[in-house]
Amino acid sequence: MVLNAIIVDDEEFARSSLYFLLQENCDNIHVTSIAKSVAEAKTILTNNQTDLVFLDIAMPGENGFELISTVREANAHVIFTTAYDQYALKAIKANALDYLLKPIDIDELKEAVERASKYIALSRKSDEKNDNLLNLSQQLSDRSEIKKISLPNGQGYSLVNLSDIVHIEADSNYSIFHLASGEKITVSKILKEYEEILPDHQFIRIHKSSIVNLDYLNDYNSKNGLEVTLKNGDRIAVSRRRASDFLEKIRSYTSLENEK
């Protein structure tokens, strides 16, 4: 499947080097246009069928995020090419969107293009707009906290409220999300990726294979080693090396709850 792509970047070297990398390494990418600004890109997206947008964020005038609504209307997929602030990267990761840090690594580019190709193939079976782009846009307009996360489920994405996540369990290179409804969603990403994304005042890694949502903590005890019981009845051990961090986090969390 050949994908029509555009490159959006204000730096000439960045545009030309990415174009060269795509030409040499990604046979299924046909770069139809190159834009120097968000304004140029909006015109291209409005008048041309585009599957994939390689989008820089830090540009003068309108930044790359200003293009999101237009990209969504065009039902295109985005791969961000940037080295942007930490909140933006967390928001991008939370919405299962790809980003490439400059200078772009060839192998990472190939992997991102392959993921985009699979996603676009699935999305063509549906007329739905790209909901993870909409969620990203909403979260970036309110930078106080990430509230939703998009989980790739093999058929697209499941958009999940963080408040519905009870705990996350590691299973080799997979992560299993246990939701308040009893549903489980398995994602082919390691637990550490979600440890970096999720708000650390609400979620804590208590074991190499477990992250828990403190909102669902029912009790904890140290009868047989430190262990937590969650409101859904699940019992999870707290590893010895994480015990002090856990107890400190509980004290901070309790203080915040009492202030509400």
Secondary structure by P-SEA (a helix, b strand, c coil): cccccccccccaaaaaaaaaaaaacccccccccccccaaaaaaaaaccccccccccccccccccccaaaaaaaabbbbbbbccccaaaaaaaaaacbbbbcccccaaaaaaaaaaaaaaaaaaaaccccaaaaaaaaaaaaccccccbbbbbccccbbbbbcccccbbbbcccbbbbbccccbbbbbcccaaaaaacccccccccccccccccccccccccccccbbbbcccbbbbbbcccaaaaaaaaaaaaaaaaaac
